[in-house]
Amino acid sequence: MTAPKKLIEVAMPIKEISAESVRDKSIRHGHISTLHLWWARRPLPVCRAVVFASLVPDPLDPNCPQAFRDAVEILLGKENNPGDPYTPYKDIPWTAVFDPMEDSLRNRLQMFIGKFTEDMQQALLHSRPSPAAGKQLSDASLIKWDNKKNEAIINKARKLIFVAHNSLQSSAGSNPKSADELLKEFDELYSAIKNAETKLYSLPDRHLETETAKQLTVAVNQAIESFLDRMPKVFDPFAGGGAIPLEAARLGCRTYGNDINPVAHIIQKGSLEFPQKYGKPITYSKSEFENLYGRDELKKWCKENGKHPDTENLKIEIPNRLSFDVEFYAKKLINNTEKEIGHLYPADEKGNKPIAYYWTRVAICSNPTCKAEVPLLRQFYLANTKAKQVYLRPLVSDNEISFQIEHGGYEESNIPGWLKSANLTCPCCGSVTDVKNLRQQFIQDKAKERLLAVIWDGKNGKEYTLPSEKALQVINDIDISYEKPSEELPIEHTGKFPTPWGFKLWGDLFSNRQLYALQNLVNKLNLLKQDLLSNNEDYGKAIVTYLGILLDRISLVNTSFGRWHNGRETLEHPFSKQAIAMMFDYPESNMFCNSTGSALNQLEWLIRYIESENDYSFSVELKNASSGDKSQFSDKYLTAVITDPPYYDAIPYADLSDFFYVWLKRTLGDVYPLNFATPQTPKSEECTALKHHHNDSKQEAKEHFENKLTQIFDAIEHQTADIVSVMFAHQSTEAWTTLCNSVLDARMNITGSWAVDTEMANRSLGLSNAVLASSVTVSCKPAESRGYGNYKEVKKAVEKTVAKEVAELYKLGFRGADLLTACFGQAVSEFGQYKKVEKADGTEVTVAELLELAREHESSRSLASATSSVKHVGDGES
């Protein structure tokens, strides 16, 4: 039987996906991006959409199983959905002419993935301002953020995937199963999980390894396995920050994720494995709870839940065991550390704790008759918001510089900043110390640091004071004999690291107090670790992992390369541009306060995430390894591969993540000895093209990346039975050429391509221009090459295919760059049927030439389709 095309190969609601993906960038609470920093994570809406559309067939394909068509009608049809939320648009809202969308099963699938609200439709139709981000997609849309825990919506997707997967297998037999039969099987398998979980999680003191607890745990695992055995197997070979496998697991797939980077692997365990595996309810007897957490914690729980601690047969019900334990042990870690070093952050006379400190680096004026020690300040505002302005007014006396804090604004022409383009103008003598001289001062360790202000939480927002004598004295009293991370920073790398300024070690990126505090946290964590790992080692490992992640988060706001954003009055981490830039002023958090930037605030983000991803039981199987090993999976074991590969030297993942690796190695190195066996993150096998990892040769690095990508796609072709969907955020001809060549060289062919706007919140949803969107998704399938193709014949086939594609997609509202991107995929599909396409003179046709051919024919066919549409509208009006 010929396999039907997948939905992703023929249609995608890209406007709706784009809208929700842009919104995704601003979502915080419970979002995967808030657990731990990682670079270039794909938005969750596009990941959920691509996973779903890669696993269900096109209902209009003649080879689509009837059971799947019937399931779409049952689950998305008018009869079973009050208000008919999945009815296609009466008029496609972003086109310039009247475009009714056909009410077909294919289009209902698209509307299920994402559909604009009536308000959003009217805004697009009449060029009005769009409604708020959360009001643009209908409440019945699969990809809407608000639906990630909506079991009714998510289970529709799971059921459709289940029917698609099982109907394609059963249709090969003589008696294919009906939609009703398959949906009944789904309900039985899914209910078995729920029932087994209910029995286990209602068992008092299930943490004790009684025979009953063991049996119920086995029953849960068996029910999950039985369900997953009937679902597709999805693999992400570049799992990175985990967005793709997170959504594949959410949709009920047996999901696998690889990443060579140990930091990414730890993040994945904290986001894709532990919440789903351990974030479940537990009921304790009073004696067991008190034994584990102590009398004070029992009293606290009773007070919060309206119970008395001396109640007979008291049952302590914890909704999420993992989040409760992470919070309990993290607070214990923070409190133990504060007892040791809290005096380094002195409170005021009323006992109020400062929330942060504002520091500047100081250099010496190069004028030999001056030699003033000058703070390297570009400007003087501490707060510069619409509602408040506070600044440091410099007081210069001879070659001495002091400050006082003033409220209100100042004229920058009267008080210009002293540092411009890293050249220092001395406020004492007017001499200029150029960047070369400044840099030498840092390299020779002559530059100093100076505390300029202390930041407090006040009744009306943040307040600023000059540092007290005590605040200055405790800094001088810090013991500097502690261990300092001695791992080396990357060599100078296109301005992404401050190594040219003399910062050679990762430990150099922290001040003395920051290092002392972080090292004390490490020591206290390692003491706690002994108790946590002594009983249930696997569960204890999960808690310890989150404590390691917590220390990573604390280090982000306790580095001398962070930023003080005076327009928001917030501390910001140093990775805003996927690099660590040289900073001349910086904030330092008081980790023991109760404000943003504190250790407790960092802990809140972990708890929110754990509690937002614990409602389903499908965790991801993770491997800290480079992909490309054919032996990892047997031949055609995987149903689908969905991934977002790196691109050349765009992001130095391994180099950047060493910021965290040096701390994780100290907190988790003994828990994950194989993952942290190397001095720093693996570099040479990373699928990037960074020349400083390849003998400083740009060509060698480029060849490594292209060969590695082809090797991985080659293994994927061997391991995958069905479809490969690849996301990438690059639209240059070189990017397309690299991707196409890697796919074609791995004996696969591109079958579809879609442009999705995932980055630019200010980009109009209208399609008046042909600027390519920020992210492209390409679908591929294993294919047999025919041999050599004649350019004239292939050109005709491309023209015919593009013409057909334009006609079909025009009906769905595709225009401009989005239509062009879709045509690229179809053009390559014709080209990719051959090992090589040659012109009459024997020269080989390149992918770049093919893409230009597709561009030309898309433009001409679009014009024809537009003319046809205008005529059609005119005919209808006459």
Disulfide bonds with the S-S distance in Angstrom:
none
